[in-house]
């Protein structure tokens, strides 16, 4: 967890549990200012530290338009055509899905995964596109690392 976010939660945790609505809003505003969003993992930690149910805190994030759960969005296209499919495209797809879920949960970065679109670069496959940028000769490990580096 971000050090500054930890400090924010520690401050509000000392105010007593369960936190009042104004304290919750203030804490969420400060977290949003630091991270640019309030990811699910941070919401869960905040609910524990503030002494409220995770669903209660999540309702605040959804109710107030100023709060966002994700700060950035990426579209990942994994080619699963015949040539790329023979080159471990499904394993790449699974690795990308797992890394994408972790990225969204921990950092609030949305990763949309699209499969099956041929990139017409069959000789250089397996292929992967991230927001339109093509990556060739991918392995599951390389694909997952690209997602982690977003």
Residue pairs with C-beta under 8 A, 6 or more apart in sequence:
1 41
1 42
1 45
2 34
2 35
4 34
5 31
5 34
5 35
5 42
8 27
8 30
8 31
8 34
9 27
9 31
9 45
9 46
9 49
9 50
10 49
12 19
12 23
12 24
12 26
12 27
12 49
12 50
13 49
13 50
15 23
17 50
17 51
18 50
18 51
18 52
19 27
19 50
19 51
19 52
23 50
24 50
24 52
24 57
24 60
25 60
25 64
27 46
27 50
28 38
28 46
28 57
28 60
28 61
28 64
28 67
29 66
31 38
31 42
31 46
32 38
32 66
32 67
32 68
35 42
35 71
35 108
36 68
36 71
36 108
37 67
37 68
37 69
37 70
37 71
37 108
38 46
38 61
38 67
38 68
38 69
38 108
39 69
39 70
39 104
39 105
39 106
39 107
39 108
40 69
40 104
40 105
40 108
41 105
41 106
42 108
43 54
43 57
43 58
43 61
43 69
44 54
46 57
47 53
47 54
47 56
47 57
50 57
60 67
61 67
61 69
68 108
69 108
70 104
70 108
70 109
70 110
71 107
71 108
71 109
72 109
72 110
72 150
73 109
73 110
73 111
73 112
74 109
74 110
74 111
74 112
74 130
74 131
74 150
75 112
75 114
75 129
75 130
75 131
76 96
76 100
76 111
76 112
76 113
76 114
76 128
76 129
76 130
76 147
77 114
77 115
77 117
77 119
77 128
77 129
78 84
78 89
78 92
78 93
78 96
78 113
78 114
78 115
78 126
78 128
78 143
79 89
79 116
79 117
79 118
79 119
79 121
79 125
79 126
79 127
79 128
79 129
80 89
80 90
80 93
80 115
80 116
81 89
81 116
81 118
81 119
81 122
81 125
83 122
83 123
83 125
84 118
84 119
84 122
84 125
84 126
84 127
87 125
87 126
88 126
88 139
88 140
89 125
89 126
91 140
92 126
92 128
92 138
92 139
92 140
92 143
93 113
93 115
94 140
95 140
95 141
95 143
95 144
96 111
96 113
96 128
96 143
96 144
96 147
97 113
98 144
99 111
99 143
99 144
99 147
99 148
100 111
100 113
100 147
101 111
102 148
103 109
103 111
103 147
103 148
103 150
104 110
104 111
109 150
111 147
111 150
119 125
119 127
119 129
119 134
121 127
121 134
121 136
124 136
124 137
125 136
125 137
125 138
126 137
126 138
126 139
127 134
127 135
127 136
127 138
128 134
128 135
128 138
128 143
128 146
129 135
130 146
130 150
135 142
135 143
135 146
